[in-house]
Amino acid sequence: MRLIASDLDGTLLTPDKQITPFTSEILTEASRRGIHFVPCTGRPFDAVPEFVRGLPGVEYVITSNGAAVYSVASGHRIYERLLDEETVEKILELPLSQEIATEVLVEGVPYTESRYVEDPARFGATEYGIQYIKETRKGLDDIRSFLREHRAQADGINFICADQVIREQLADQLRRECEEITITSSVPHLLEVSHSQSDKGQTLLWLLEHLKLSPEEAMTFGDAENDIPMLRAVRYGIAMENAAKHCKEEAFAVTGSNTADGVARKIQEMLEL
């Protein structure tokens, strides 16, 4: 084992978005053995906590569902796969229900509608999600104008909607109108749109090649739909006990939940720590 990549929310982090002392201890020991540890998240870089970036063995972070890879030392990107401008224009032409909020990820920063920041619960945010959104999002009065201005710089576009029927209708429309996209979801009320060659699996494979490592030397952890590509990409793709059913079906094995140090317990077992 030379590299371990892990999702954050629902995987490495506890429900209150922390890392336990036991997990920190195991990651420290893995780092002593020369193993890279790569946070691989749907979050933009600015929303990745400092304590995650500072974990032992963390030199790189994969963000925005694979749209970018950052060097932690420099804070700069070493890889990116942005949405095509033509795709962004097509998305801008779509009529959207008032029950859908739009979020744009540009250069590692999440921008969204002011009404979403003011009332995240209306769009399906959980109790923790409300706090997270208010702390990390930059609210704008006119998100569509902002997106049009930055159409060449978009890592991805997220649509947030509590109504499942409206959300699925939008997903179907996006698939019909836009060819070069991937649509995934890390939480039920969220549609995450990125380039068709931008997902956690494809970008992790790029990083492995960059580090001159093979997929057979890597292990990944995840719990949601957006984690499935990286579970498939390597020899040891591990799903959490709290993972979605399809995520578990795609995994090499299932570990404990994020409330029971599932990531650390599996690393301990695999490395015989």
N, C-alpha and C positions, 0 to 999 in steps of 0.2 A: 504494500500500500504506500503510495507516494503523495496522493492528494485526496482530500475529503472536501466535498462541497455540500452546503446545507442551506435550505430555505430558512427564513427567519420566523415569521408569524405562523403559529400553529405547529412549528417544528422545533427549532432550536430554542426559541423564546417561550417562557411560561405564559399563561394567560394574562398576567399583569406586565408582560413584555420585559422580563428580566432574564438573566442567566444565573442558574444556581451555582453555588460554590463547587459542587461535585462536577458539574459540566465544565466549569473553568479549570478545575484540576486535571480532568482527563484531556482537555485540549492542550493544556500546558505540557503534559507528558508526551502527547502526540507530536507537538512542535519540537520537543527535545530530540525526538527520533527523526527529525528532518522532514516531517510531513507538512505539506501545504494545507492550510484550512481556508476555504473560499466561501464567504457568505454569498448566496445566490438568490436574489430577491426580486419581487415585483416592485419594490420601493425604488424611487429615484435616489440618487446618491445623497442628496441633502437630508433625506428622511431616514438614512441608516444611522442608528445611534453611535455616538463616539465610542461607547464601551464595546460595541461589536467590532468596529474598525480596529480597536486596540487589542483584540484578542490575540493570544500567542499563535504564531504561524500565519497570520493574515497579512499577505502582501498585496492581494488583489480582491476586488469586490465586483461581482456581476450584478448589474442593476437593471431596473425597468424591464424585467422579464427577458433579459438578454440583449437589450438594445445597446448596452455599453459595458465596457470593462474599465475599471479605474485602478490605477496604481495608488495604494494607500499612502506611500511615502511622499509622492508628489501631489496627490489630490487631483491628478489630471487623467484624462482618458487615454488608454492605449489602443482602444478598439471601439468602433461604433457601427451600428446598422440602423439608419434612420428611415422613417417613412418617406416614400417618394412624394415629391411635390404634387404630382398628378393625383395621387391617392388622397392627399389632404384636400385638394380642390373638390374631389368627388364627395368626400365626407362633408365638406362645408355646404354642398348643395342639398343635402338631405334635410327634410323637415323633421324637427324634433318635438316631441311632446313636452309640455311644461313640467311633466313629472320626471324628466331626465335632466340630470346635471352633467356638464362636460368638464373634463379635466385634461390639461395638456402638460406633457413632460418635456421640458426644454433644458438642455445642458445640465441635467441632473437636478433641476428645480421643478417642483409641482405647482402649477398655476390652475386655478379653478374659478368657478363662479362665486361671487360674493354671497349669493343666496344659499349656496351649499355650505359655505363656512359658517353662516349665521344659523342654519338649521339642518345639520347633517342627518338628524333622525328622520326627517321627512323623506329622505332618499334611501333609508334602510340602514343607516350606520348603527352599530352596536354602542353600548355604553362606553367601552374603551375607544371605539372608533371615533366617537364624537370628540373626545379629548385629543386623540392623535391628529385628526383633521384640523382642528383649531390650532394645534401647535405647529403643524408642518406645512399647511397650505397657504398660498398667497392668493387672496381673493381679488377678483377683477369684475368690474361692472359689465364689460363686453368681451367675453372670452372668445367669441367668434372672430372679432377684429384682431385680437391678439394672435389667434391661431393663423389667420391669413397673413399677418405680418411676419410670423415666424414659421411659415409652412416648410421652409427648407431646413429647419432645425429641430423638428419634432421627433423625439425618441418614440413616443407613443401617444395615443389618445384614449382616455378612459371615459366610459359612460356609466353613470350611477343612477340606478332606478330601483325603487322598492317593489314595483309592480312587475311580477314575473312575465305576464302576458305582453306588456309593452316592451319589456327588455328583450324577450325572444323575437318579437316582431322586428325590432331594430337589428338584432343579430342576423336575422334572415335577409333583411334589406342590405346590410353591409356586405354579406357574402355575395349577393347578386350584383351589386354595383362596383365592388372593389376586388380586383383579382390578387394583387400583391400584398395581401394582409394575412396575419394570423389573429384569430380571436380566441382569447382564453379568459379564465376567471380564477382569481385567488379567493374570493368570497362571493356568496350567492348574488348579492345585489350589484355586482360590478362586471362590466364588459371591458376587457383590456385589449386594445387594438394596436398591433405593431406590424413591422415589415414581415413578409412571409418567411424570410431567412433569419428572423430575429426571434429566437425562443431560448429558454435556458439550456436546452440540450445542444443546439447548434453552436451557441456561444461558448459553452463549456468545452466542446470539442476543439474550438479555436484556441482556447487558453491552454488546453492540454498540449496541443501541437506547439504552441509558443514556448511552453516549458519543456518541450521534448519528452513528454510523457505519453503513455498509451491509455486508452479507455480501460484496459485490463488492470491498470494500476490505480484506479480511482473508485471512490465510493460516494454516493449521493444520498441525501435525505430530503423527503418532502411529504406534503399532506394534501395538496390540492391539484386541481386540473392543470394549472400552469407549471406544476412540477413534473408532470409525466414525461415530457421530452428529456429531462436530465436523468430521470430514473431509467429510461430506455437507453440512454447514450453510453452508459458505462457498464462494467461487469457487475458491480454491486450497487444496484438501485434499491434503496431501503425506504419503505413507506412507514409512516407513524401509525400507531394503533388508532389514533383519532382521525386518520386520513379518510378521504372520500373513497367509496367502494371501488370505483374504477382505478383510482390511484393504487390501491392495494393489489388489484388484479394485475397491474403492470409491473409490480415490484419483484425483485429477486427474493426479498424477505420482508417481514413486518417486525418492527421493534415496538417498544413501549410508547406510551403517549408523551406529549410534550409536558404533561403534568408529573411525569415519573422519570425524567431524565432519559427519555428514550434514545436520543442521539448519543449521549455519552455512554449509556449502557451497551449499545451496539458497538461503538468504537472500542470500548474496553474488552468486549468479547472477541472482536475480530483481530485486535492487535495483541491480545493476551496480556493486557496491562495488569 
